[in-house]
Amino acid sequence: MLSEIAWATIVDVSAQTFRTTTKLVHDADGHAHPGSERTVTHALLTIVDSDGHRGRVLVDEAHVGEARLQKTIRPVLLGQDPLNRARLWHELARRQRGSAGTLNDRTLAAVEQALWDLAGHRLGLPVWKLLGGMRDKVPAYGSTMCGDEIPGGLSSPEDYAAFAERLVADGYHAIKLHTWMPPVSFAPSVAMDIRACSAVREAVGPDVPLMLDANHWYSRSEALELGRALDRLNFYWFEEPMEEHSTQSYRWLAEQLDTLVIGPESVEGRMHARAEWIAANACDILRVGVHTAGGIGPALKTVHLAEAFGMDCEMHGGGAGTLAVLSAVANSRWYERGLLHPAYDFDEVPPHLNRATAPIDAEGYVHLGTDPGLGESLNLEYIEAETVRSW
Protein backbone atom coordinates (compact mmCIF):
# COMPACT_ATOMS: atom_id res chain seq x y z
CA MET A 1 0.00 0.00 0.00
CA LEU A 2 1.12 3.58 -0.65
CA SER A 3 0.80 4.43 3.04
CA GLU A 4 3.40 1.78 3.83
CA ILE A 5 6.04 3.15 1.44
CA ALA A 6 8.92 5.02 3.10
CA TRP A 7 8.79 8.24 1.08
CA ALA A 8 11.81 10.53 0.91
CA THR A 9 11.49 13.94 2.52
CA ILE A 10 13.08 17.31 1.81
CA VAL A 11 15.99 17.83 4.20
CA ASP A 12 17.70 20.96 2.83
CA VAL A 13 16.85 24.06 0.81
CA SER A 14 19.73 26.38 -0.01
CA ALA A 15 20.82 29.08 -2.42
CA GLN A 16 24.18 30.44 -3.47
CA THR A 17 25.40 33.41 -5.47
CA PHE A 18 28.29 32.84 -7.85
CA ARG A 19 30.36 34.87 -10.30
CA THR A 20 30.11 34.23 -14.01
CA THR A 21 30.59 36.24 -17.19
CA THR A 22 28.32 37.76 -19.82
CA LYS A 23 28.64 39.83 -22.97
CA LEU A 24 25.28 41.53 -22.49
CA VAL A 25 24.58 45.01 -21.15
CA HIS A 26 21.20 46.47 -20.26
CA ASP A 27 19.95 49.95 -21.06
CA ALA A 28 18.02 52.22 -18.71
CA ASP A 29 14.74 50.49 -19.59
CA GLY A 30 16.16 47.00 -19.02
CA HIS A 31 16.60 45.93 -22.66
CA ALA A 32 19.59 43.69 -23.42
CA HIS A 33 22.21 44.69 -25.99
CA PRO A 34 25.62 43.23 -26.97
CA GLY A 35 28.62 44.55 -25.05
CA SER A 36 32.08 43.72 -23.76
CA GLU A 37 32.62 40.73 -21.50
CA ARG A 38 32.03 41.52 -17.85
CA THR A 39 31.57 39.72 -14.55
CA VAL A 40 28.06 39.33 -13.12
CA THR A 41 26.45 37.18 -10.44
CA HIS A 42 23.80 34.49 -10.78
CA ALA A 43 22.12 32.37 -8.13
CA LEU A 44 21.48 28.64 -7.84
CA LEU A 45 18.61 27.18 -5.79
CA THR A 46 19.15 23.61 -4.55
CA ILE A 47 16.62 21.27 -2.90
CA VAL A 48 17.90 18.02 -1.35
CA ASP A 49 15.89 14.99 -0.25
CA SER A 50 16.66 12.39 2.40
CA ASP A 51 18.00 9.95 -0.21
CA GLY A 52 20.56 12.50 -1.41
CA HIS A 53 18.83 13.44 -4.66
CA ARG A 54 19.09 17.09 -5.66
CA GLY A 55 16.99 19.44 -7.71
CA ARG A 56 18.64 22.60 -8.99
CA VAL A 57 17.58 25.66 -10.92
CA LEU A 58 19.32 28.89 -11.90
CA VAL A 59 17.49 31.96 -10.63
CA ASP A 60 17.90 35.64 -9.87
CA GLU A 61 19.08 36.13 -6.29
CA ALA A 62 16.26 38.61 -5.69
CA HIS A 63 13.70 35.81 -5.95
CA VAL A 64 15.36 33.41 -3.48
CA GLY A 65 16.88 35.87 -1.02
CA GLU A 66 17.92 34.76 2.43
CA ALA A 67 14.88 36.23 4.18
CA ARG A 68 12.42 34.70 1.72
CA LEU A 69 14.12 31.31 1.99
CA GLN A 70 14.07 31.42 5.78
CA LYS A 71 10.59 32.85 6.35
CA THR A 72 8.57 31.14 3.64
CA ILE A 73 10.23 28.55 1.43
CA ARG A 74 11.93 26.38 4.05
CA PRO A 75 8.91 26.27 6.41
CA VAL A 76 6.75 25.00 3.54
CA LEU A 77 9.22 22.51 2.05
CA LEU A 78 11.29 20.98 4.85
CA GLY A 79 10.09 17.55 5.94
CA GLN A 80 7.74 17.20 2.99
CA ASP A 81 7.68 14.65 0.16
CA PRO A 82 9.42 16.36 -2.78
CA LEU A 83 7.13 14.57 -5.25
CA ASN A 84 4.11 16.40 -3.84
CA ARG A 85 4.83 19.38 -6.07
CA ALA A 86 1.22 20.46 -6.56
CA ARG A 87 0.44 20.59 -2.85
CA LEU A 88 3.68 22.40 -2.02
CA TRP A 89 3.10 24.91 -4.82
CA HIS A 90 -0.42 25.68 -3.58
CA GLU A 91 0.85 26.12 -0.03
CA LEU A 92 3.38 28.68 -1.26
CA ALA A 93 0.82 30.37 -3.52
CA ARG A 94 -1.59 30.81 -0.60
CA ARG A 95 1.12 32.68 1.27
CA GLN A 96 1.53 35.24 -1.50
CA ARG A 97 -1.42 37.35 -0.38
CA GLY A 98 0.04 38.04 3.04
CA SER A 99 3.62 38.51 1.85
CA ALA A 100 3.25 42.22 1.01
CA GLY A 101 4.46 41.52 -2.51
CA THR A 102 7.73 39.85 -1.47
CA LEU A 103 6.69 36.33 -2.57
CA ASN A 104 6.21 36.60 -6.31
CA ASP A 105 5.50 34.16 -9.12
CA ARG A 106 9.16 33.98 -10.12
CA THR A 107 9.96 32.60 -6.66
CA LEU A 108 7.20 30.02 -7.03
CA ALA A 109 8.55 29.13 -10.48
CA ALA A 110 12.09 28.63 -9.16
CA VAL A 111 10.97 26.35 -6.33
CA GLU A 112 8.62 24.35 -8.54
CA GLN A 113 11.21 23.83 -11.28
CA ALA A 114 13.78 22.69 -8.71
CA LEU A 115 11.21 20.15 -7.46
CA TRP A 116 10.65 18.93 -11.04
CA ASP A 117 14.43 18.62 -11.49
CA LEU A 118 14.67 16.62 -8.27
CA ALA A 119 11.86 14.31 -9.38
CA GLY A 120 13.63 13.67 -12.67
CA HIS A 121 16.85 12.79 -10.88
CA ARG A 122 15.01 10.52 -8.43
CA LEU A 123 13.35 8.61 -11.26
CA GLY A 124 16.25 8.79 -13.72
CA LEU A 125 14.06 10.44 -16.37
CA PRO A 126 13.95 13.80 -18.18
CA VAL A 127 11.16 16.07 -16.98
CA TRP A 128 9.71 16.22 -20.49
CA LYS A 129 9.15 12.46 -20.34
CA LEU A 130 7.37 12.84 -16.99
CA LEU A 131 5.09 15.43 -18.60
CA GLY A 132 3.98 13.03 -21.30
CA GLY A 133 6.57 13.31 -24.06
CA MET A 134 4.23 14.36 -26.87
CA ARG A 135 7.20 15.40 -29.05
CA ASP A 136 10.98 15.23 -28.77
CA LYS A 137 11.81 18.27 -30.89
CA VAL A 138 10.28 21.72 -31.31
CA PRO A 139 10.71 24.18 -34.21
CA ALA A 140 12.40 27.42 -33.17
CA TYR A 141 11.78 31.00 -34.12
CA GLY A 142 14.46 33.66 -33.94
CA SER A 143 13.57 36.49 -31.56
CA THR A 144 15.66 39.62 -32.05
CA MET A 145 16.92 42.03 -29.45
CA CYS A 146 15.30 45.46 -29.34
CA GLY A 147 16.48 47.99 -31.86
CA ASP A 148 19.52 50.08 -31.04
CA GLU A 149 21.78 52.78 -32.46
CA ILE A 150 24.78 50.49 -33.01
CA PRO A 151 26.09 50.80 -36.61
CA GLY A 152 25.61 47.45 -38.28
CA GLY A 153 23.54 46.24 -35.35
CA LEU A 154 19.78 46.79 -35.34
CA SER A 155 19.88 50.51 -36.00
CA SER A 156 17.94 50.67 -39.26
CA PRO A 157 15.32 48.80 -41.30
CA GLU A 158 18.16 47.63 -43.55
CA ASP A 159 19.94 46.13 -40.53
CA TYR A 160 16.81 44.16 -39.60
CA ALA A 161 16.43 42.93 -43.19
CA ALA A 162 20.03 41.71 -43.40
CA PHE A 163 19.79 39.97 -40.03
CA ALA A 164 16.49 38.33 -40.97
CA GLU A 165 18.14 36.82 -44.05
CA ARG A 166 20.87 35.39 -41.79
CA LEU A 167 18.29 33.87 -39.43
CA VAL A 168 16.42 32.20 -42.28
CA ALA A 169 19.72 30.80 -43.59
CA ASP A 170 20.42 29.43 -40.08
CA GLY A 171 17.20 27.41 -40.27
CA TYR A 172 14.78 29.37 -38.09
CA HIS A 173 11.16 28.58 -38.89
CA ALA A 174 9.92 32.10 -38.14
CA ILE A 175 11.27 35.49 -37.01
CA LYS A 176 10.01 37.88 -34.35
CA LEU A 177 11.15 41.49 -34.36
CA HIS A 178 11.57 43.57 -31.25
CA THR A 179 11.75 47.08 -32.68
CA TRP A 180 12.92 50.36 -31.15
CA MET A 181 11.88 51.42 -27.67
CA PRO A 182 13.14 54.06 -25.23
CA PRO A 183 15.88 55.05 -24.45
CA VAL A 184 16.71 54.91 -28.21
CA SER A 185 16.65 58.58 -29.28
CA PHE A 186 14.07 58.20 -32.07
CA ALA A 187 11.79 55.70 -30.32
CA PRO A 188 8.96 54.94 -30.23
CA SER A 189 8.04 55.43 -33.87
CA VAL A 190 5.22 53.73 -35.74
CA ALA A 191 6.73 54.88 -39.03
CA MET A 192 10.12 53.31 -38.24
CA ASP A 193 8.47 50.09 -37.08
CA ILE A 194 6.55 49.85 -40.35
CA ARG A 195 9.73 50.48 -42.34
CA ALA A 196 11.55 47.70 -40.47
CA CYS A 197 8.69 45.23 -40.90
CA SER A 198 8.42 46.07 -44.59
CA ALA A 199 12.16 45.63 -45.13
CA VAL A 200 12.17 42.24 -43.39
CA ARG A 201 9.17 40.99 -45.35
CA GLU A 202 10.82 42.00 -48.63
CA ALA A 203 14.09 40.34 -47.59
CA VAL A 204 12.70 36.94 -46.54
CA GLY A 205 9.82 36.65 -49.00
CA PRO A 206 6.14 35.83 -48.50
CA ASP A 207 6.41 32.39 -46.92
CA VAL A 208 8.40 32.99 -43.69
CA PRO A 209 6.10 33.64 -40.71
CA LEU A 210 6.91 37.03 -39.15
CA MET A 211 5.86 38.47 -35.80
CA LEU A 212 6.25 41.88 -34.18
CA ASP A 213 6.74 42.74 -30.50
CA ALA A 214 6.45 46.52 -30.58
CA ASN A 215 6.77 49.36 -28.10
CA HIS A 216 4.53 48.43 -25.18
CA TRP A 217 2.99 51.87 -24.65
CA TYR A 218 1.55 52.89 -27.99
CA SER A 219 -1.90 54.49 -27.94
CA ARG A 220 -4.89 52.75 -29.49
CA SER A 221 -4.64 54.79 -32.68
CA GLU A 222 -0.90 54.11 -33.01
CA ALA A 223 -1.37 50.37 -32.39
CA LEU A 224 -4.16 50.25 -34.99
CA GLU A 225 -2.05 52.07 -37.59
CA LEU A 226 0.83 49.67 -37.01
CA GLY A 227 -1.45 46.63 -36.94
CA ARG A 228 -3.05 47.54 -40.28
CA ALA A 229 0.43 47.77 -41.78
CA LEU A 230 1.12 44.26 -40.46
CA ASP A 231 -2.09 43.10 -42.14
CA ARG A 232 -0.78 44.37 -45.47
CA LEU A 233 2.57 42.65 -44.86
CA ASN A 234 0.92 39.35 -43.87
CA PHE A 235 2.49 39.17 -40.39
CA TYR A 236 1.49 36.20 -38.24
CA TRP A 237 1.08 37.89 -34.85
CA PHE A 238 1.19 41.30 -33.15
CA GLU A 239 2.45 41.37 -29.56
CA GLU A 240 2.06 43.87 -26.70
CA PRO A 241 1.78 47.22 -28.53
CA MET A 242 -0.21 48.76 -25.66
CA GLU A 243 -0.44 48.66 -21.87
CA GLU A 244 -1.65 45.11 -21.19
CA HIS A 245 -3.66 45.98 -18.10
CA SER A 246 -6.18 47.58 -20.48
CA THR A 247 -7.91 44.38 -21.60
CA GLN A 248 -10.61 46.29 -23.46
CA SER A 249 -7.97 48.04 -25.58
CA TYR A 250 -6.80 44.66 -26.81
CA ARG A 251 -10.36 43.52 -27.49
CA TRP A 252 -10.86 46.71 -29.52
CA LEU A 253 -7.63 46.08 -31.46
CA ALA A 254 -8.23 42.36 -32.12
CA GLU A 255 -11.67 43.05 -33.53
CA GLN A 256 -10.17 45.29 -36.25
CA LEU A 257 -7.12 43.32 -37.41
CA ASP A 258 -6.52 40.24 -39.55
CA THR A 259 -3.08 39.79 -37.96
CA LEU A 260 -3.46 37.64 -34.85
CA VAL A 261 -3.17 39.49 -31.55
CA ILE A 262 -1.20 37.56 -28.91
CA GLY A 263 -1.22 38.16 -25.16
CA PRO A 264 -0.96 38.81 -22.37
CA GLU A 265 2.77 38.57 -21.71
CA SER A 266 3.41 40.76 -18.68
CA VAL A 267 0.05 40.86 -16.86
CA GLU A 268 0.07 39.33 -13.39
CA GLY A 269 -2.54 36.80 -12.34
CA ARG A 270 -1.30 33.62 -13.99
CA MET A 271 -4.02 31.55 -15.70
CA HIS A 272 -6.81 33.51 -13.99
CA ALA A 273 -5.90 36.71 -15.84
CA ARG A 274 -5.48 34.77 -19.08
CA ALA A 275 -8.92 33.24 -18.69
CA GLU A 276 -10.28 36.80 -18.50
CA TRP A 277 -8.47 37.69 -21.73
CA ILE A 278 -10.08 34.72 -23.47
CA ALA A 279 -13.53 35.64 -22.11
CA ALA A 280 -13.07 39.24 -23.28
CA ASN A 281 -11.95 38.19 -26.80
CA ALA A 282 -8.84 40.30 -26.18
CA CYS A 283 -6.46 37.93 -27.97
CA ASP A 284 -6.37 35.38 -30.76
CA ILE A 285 -3.36 33.53 -29.31
CA LEU A 286 -2.77 33.19 -25.56
CA ARG A 287 0.68 33.93 -24.07
CA VAL A 288 2.35 32.48 -20.96
CA GLY A 289 5.86 32.08 -19.56
CA VAL A 290 7.10 29.44 -17.12
CA HIS A 291 9.02 31.98 -15.05
CA THR A 292 6.16 34.47 -14.81
CA ALA A 293 3.34 31.91 -14.47
CA GLY A 294 4.73 30.36 -11.30
CA GLY A 295 6.32 27.29 -12.84
CA ILE A 296 5.86 24.38 -15.21
CA GLY A 297 2.57 23.15 -13.75
CA PRO A 298 0.80 26.54 -13.90
CA ALA A 299 2.11 27.12 -17.43
CA LEU A 300 0.71 23.75 -18.51
CA LYS A 301 -2.68 24.66 -17.02
CA THR A 302 -2.67 27.85 -19.08
CA VAL A 303 -1.77 26.07 -22.31
CA HIS A 304 -4.56 23.55 -21.73
CA LEU A 305 -6.96 26.37 -20.91
CA ALA A 306 -6.27 27.79 -24.38
CA GLU A 307 -6.63 24.32 -25.90
CA ALA A 308 -10.14 24.02 -24.43
CA PHE A 309 -11.09 27.11 -26.44
CA GLY A 310 -9.42 25.90 -29.64
CA MET A 311 -6.64 28.46 -29.26
CA ASP A 312 -2.87 28.28 -29.53
CA CYS A 313 -0.84 29.34 -26.50
CA GLU A 314 2.70 30.41 -27.28
CA MET A 315 5.43 30.30 -24.64
CA HIS A 316 7.26 33.47 -23.63
CA GLY A 317 11.04 33.09 -23.45
CA GLY A 318 13.25 30.06 -23.47
CA GLY A 319 14.97 27.79 -20.99
CA ALA A 320 14.78 24.18 -19.87
CA GLY A 321 11.41 24.53 -18.14
CA THR A 322 9.84 26.15 -21.18
CA LEU A 323 11.19 23.43 -23.46
CA ALA A 324 9.75 20.75 -21.16
CA VAL A 325 6.28 22.34 -21.38
CA LEU A 326 6.53 22.57 -25.17
CA SER A 327 7.31 18.87 -25.35
CA ALA A 328 4.02 18.05 -23.65
CA VAL A 329 1.50 20.12 -25.60
CA ALA A 330 0.07 20.28 -29.11
CA ASN A 331 -1.16 23.89 -29.30
CA SER A 332 2.18 25.70 -29.03
CA ARG A 333 3.95 26.01 -32.37
CA TRP A 334 7.44 27.29 -31.58
CA TYR A 335 10.29 27.61 -29.11
CA GLU A 336 11.38 31.25 -28.73
CA ARG A 337 15.14 31.39 -29.20
CA GLY A 338 16.63 34.71 -28.24
CA LEU A 339 17.33 37.36 -27.79
CA LEU A 340 19.41 37.47 -30.99
CA HIS A 341 21.62 40.21 -32.47
CA PRO A 342 24.12 40.38 -35.35
CA ALA A 343 26.96 41.27 -32.95
CA TYR A 344 26.13 38.73 -30.22
CA ASP A 345 27.05 35.03 -30.23
CA PHE A 346 23.94 33.51 -28.68
CA ASP A 347 25.46 30.02 -28.80
CA GLU A 348 28.58 30.86 -26.78
CA VAL A 349 28.34 28.71 -23.64
CA PRO A 350 28.81 30.66 -20.37
CA PRO A 351 31.33 29.20 -17.92
CA HIS A 352 28.66 28.03 -15.44
CA LEU A 353 27.20 25.65 -18.05
CA ASN A 354 28.78 22.64 -19.75
CA ARG A 355 26.70 23.05 -22.90
CA ALA A 356 23.96 25.22 -24.33
CA THR A 357 20.48 24.55 -22.97
CA ALA A 358 18.60 24.57 -26.28
CA PRO A 359 20.88 24.43 -29.35
CA ILE A 360 19.26 24.61 -32.77
CA ASP A 361 19.98 22.05 -35.50
CA ALA A 362 20.49 22.75 -39.20
CA GLU A 363 16.76 22.33 -39.83
CA GLY A 364 15.74 24.82 -37.17
CA TYR A 365 14.66 22.43 -34.41
CA VAL A 366 15.49 22.33 -30.71
CA HIS A 367 15.73 18.76 -29.42
CA LEU A 368 14.77 17.42 -26.01
CA GLY A 369 17.64 15.62 -24.29
CA THR A 370 17.98 12.33 -22.44
CA ASP A 371 19.58 13.59 -19.20
CA PRO A 372 17.45 13.19 -16.06
CA GLY A 373 15.74 16.24 -14.60
CA LEU A 374 15.37 19.50 -16.48
CA GLY A 375 18.43 18.68 -18.55
CA GLU A 376 20.37 21.88 -17.90
CA SER A 377 24.02 20.82 -17.72
CA LEU A 378 25.47 22.89 -14.87
CA ASN A 379 29.22 23.19 -14.37
CA LEU A 380 28.99 22.57 -10.64
CA GLU A 381 32.75 22.64 -10.12
CA TYR A 382 32.93 26.13 -11.61
CA ILE A 383 29.89 27.31 -9.63
CA GLU A 384 31.36 26.09 -6.35
CA ALA A 385 34.72 27.71 -7.09
CA GLU A 386 33.06 31.05 -7.95
CA THR A 387 30.50 31.10 -5.12
CA VAL A 388 30.61 34.34 -3.18
CA ARG A 389 27.74 33.73 -0.73
CA SER A 390 25.52 30.86 0.38
CA TRP A 391 22.44 30.71 2.58
N, C-alpha and C positions, 0 to 999 in steps of 0.2 A: 504494500500500500504506500501511497505517496507520503502519508504522515509518518511512516517508519523510515523514510530515507533521511540520511544525515546530510542535510543541505549545507553547502559552504555559506559563510557569512562574510560581510565586509569588515575588515579589520583595520584598514588604514586608508585615509584620504589625504593626499598631499599635493602641493604645487611648488614649482620652482621657476625662477626667472634665470634665463641664460642669455649670453651674448651670441649673436650671429651677425651675418652681414647681408646687406641688400644693396641693390643699385636703383632703388626707387626713392623719390622725394615726393613730398606732398605739398600742394599749394595751400593758400590761406583758407580755401573752402574744402580742403580734404581730398582733392582729386590727385591721383597718382600720376607721376611723370617720370621719364628716365633721368637718371643722374649718375654721379660718381659713386663708387663703392663706399659704403660707410657702415659703422657698427651700430646695431640696434639690439633691443632685447625682445625676446618672446617668452612665453610661459608654457609650461607643460603641466597638465593635471593628470594625476595618477591615482587609480583606485585599485586596492589590493584585497583579494579574498583570503580566507583561512587556508586554502589549498596552495597559495602562492601565485595564483594567476593574477595578471595585471591588465588593466584597461587604461589606455593612455590617449590623450587628445591634446593637440596644440591649441592654445587659446590666448587671448589678450589678458594680461595680468589684471586689468581693471575688473574683469568679470569673475575672477576667482581669487580676489584679494584675501588677505589673512583674516580680516574681520568677518567677511562673508562666509569663508570656509568654517571658521570657528563657531559662529552664531547660528548658521542655518544648515549648511551642507552636511557637516559631520553629524550633527544631532539627528538628521533625517536618515543618513546612510549607514552609520556604524551599527554593526550587529545585525544588519538585514541581509536577506538573500539577494545577491547581486542580479539574479535572473528575474527578479520582480520589478523590472524596469517601469512598467506602467504604474504600479502602485506608488513607487518612489517618486516618479515624475509628478503624479497628482498631489502627493504630499508637499513637494516643493512648490508646485504651482499655487496651492492654497495659501501658502505663506507669502506670496507676492503682494497681496492686498495690504497686509500690515507692515510691509518692509520699507515704506516711505520711498519707493522707487529704487531701492538699492539692490533688489533681487530681480534682475531682468531676464528676458527670454534668452539672451545669449548665454547667461549663466546656466539656465536650464538645459540649453542645447549642448553645452560643454559636458555637463554631468551625464546627460543621457547618452551622448556619443561615446563617452568613456565606458559606460556600462555596456553598450553594444560591443565595443572593442573587447572588453573583458569576456563577454559571453562567447564571442568568436574564438578567443584563445582557449577558453575552457573546453569548448566543443571541437576545436581543431578545424573550424570552418570559416570561410569568409562571411562577413555580415550580409553581403548581397545574396548568398545562398540561403541564409536564415530568413531573408525577406521574401523568398519565393523563386528567385532566379529566373524571371521571365525572359531576360536576354543577357548575353554576356559581352555585348559591345553596344555602344551608343554613338550615333553620328554627332560630330561637334560643329558648332558655329564659332567663328572668330569674332570676338567682342573687343572693339578698339578702346584705347584710352580716350579720355576727353581731348578735344582739340587744344592746341597750344600755340605758341608763337616761336617755336623752334624751327629754324630754316631746315627744310628737308624732313621735318617731323610730321605733325598733323596741323600745319599752319595755314593750309589753303585747300580749296576744293581739289586742286590738282594733286596735292599730297595724298588726300584720301583716296582718290582714284588709283594712283600708282600703288598704294598699299593694298587696296582691295584686289588688284590684279595679282599681287604676291600671295595673298591669302587664298585665293582660288587655286593658284598654282600649287600651293602647299596641301591642297585637298579638302579644305573646309567646305562643308555642305551649305553654309549660309554665312552672312556677314551682318553684324550689328554695329552701327555707328553710334558712338557717343560724340556729339558735336561740341561746340564751344560754349562754355559757361564761365561766369565770373570765377576768378579775377582776370581772365583774358580781357584785354583792353577794349575789344570791339564786341564783346558778348554781353547779353544774348542778342542774337540777330536772326530773325526768321528768314530774311533774304539770304544770309550766308549759309544757313542750314539747308535751304532749298538748293543752293548752288552746289553744295557738297553732295547732297543726295543725287542730284542730277548727274554730276560728274561720275559718281560711283556706278550708277545704273548704266551710263554710256560705256564705262570701262569694262564691266563684267558681262554685259549683255542682258537679254530679257529673261533668262532661265534661272539665274541664281537668286534664291530668296534673300531679300534685304529687309533689315529692320532698323528703326531709329529710336534711340533713347535721347530725347532732347533736353533742353533746359527745363528744369522742374517747376519753374514759376512763371511760365507764360500765362497771359490772360486767355479767356475763352476765345476771343476773336483771333488772337495770334495763333493759338493751338489749332483753330479751325482752318486758318489760312495755310498753315504748314501741313495739316492733315490732308487737305484737298490737293496739295502738291504731291503728297505721297500717293494719293489715289491715282493721279496721272502717271506716276512713275512705277506703279504696280508694286509698291512695298507690301511686305507681308504683315508686319505689325508696327504699331505706334505706341511708345512706352513713356509714361510719366511726363507729359508736357505741361502739367498743371499741378497745383497743390493737391495731393491725394486725399486729404481729409475732406475735400469737397466732393462727395460721392455724386451729387446731382450734376456737377460740372462734367464728370466723365459720362454719365448717362446722356447728357445733352450732346456731347461730342460723338459718342458711339452711334447715336441715332442718325448722324449726318454724314458718316464716312463709310466708304467701302473697305478701306484698310482696317484690319482688325485692331481693336484697342485692347491692350493687355494691362492687367493690374490686379490688385495694388501691390507695389513692391515694398514701400517703406511704412505703410500704415500699421500701427500696433493692433493687437487684438487677435492674432493668430487666425485660426479657421473661422472664428465667430465673425470677425470683420469681413472676411472673404465671402462668407455666406451672405452677408448684407449686400456686398457688391453684386453677387449673382442675382439676388432678389430684386435689386434696383436696376438690373440690365445696364450696369455701369461698365461692363467689360465683355469682350468676346472671348478672350483667353484669360484664365486665372493665373496669378503669379504668386509663388511662395519660395522662401529660402530656408534651408535647414537651420542656419545659424540664427535667423530672425524669427522662425516659427517655434523655437523651443526644442528642436531636435528632429531626429529621423522619424519617430512615431507621429508627432503632430504634423510634420510635412506630408507624410503618407496619408493621413486623414484628410488633409486639404486636397491632395491630388484626387483621392477617391470621391470627395465631395463634388469636385468638378466633373468627374466621370459620370456621376449620377445624373448630371444635367446635360450630358452629351458634349461637354466642353473639354478642350485641352487645358492643361495646367503646366506651364513652363517653369523650370527651376531657376532661381536667381543665384548666380555665382557658381563656383566650382568647389572642389574638395572631395575627400573620400566619402563623407557622409552623403553629399549630394549625388555622387555617382552610385552609391548603394541604393538610394531611393529610385533613381532612374532605371536601375536594373530590374525593379520590381513592378513597374507600372507600364501601361500601354498608351496612355494619353499625354505623354510628354515626348516631344519630338527630338530635342537636342540637348547636348551638354554644352554649357556656356564656358568657352575656353578664353580666358583673358584675365587681366586686361592687356591688350597687345599694342605694340608701337614699333614703327620701323627701326628705332634706335635702341630697342630693348630686347635682349635675348630671353624670352619667356621660358625657354627650355633649360636654361642654366640651373643646375641643381644647387641649392644653398647648402652650406656645410652641415646643417643640422639634419639633413635628409641624405639617405643613401642613393635614392633615385627619385625621379619626378613622380608625382602622385598620379597624374592622368596624361601620359604622353599620347600624341596623336600618331596614327599610322599613315602610310602613304595614300590611303583611300579616305582619310578624314574621319576615322573612327577612334574612339577611346575604348580600350578593352578593360574588362573587369579581371582582377588578378586572382591567384589561387592561395595567397597567403591568408592565414587565419586573422580574424578581426577585421578592422576597417581597411587594412592593407596599406597603411601609410608607413613606409620604411624609415623609421627614425634612426639617426646615428646617435645612439644612446651614449657611446663613449665620448663623442664630441660634446653632447649636451651636458654630461656630468662634469667634464673638464672646464666648461665655460659657464657653469652655474655660479651666479653671484648671490642668490638668496633662495632659501627654501622655507616653507612653512606648512 
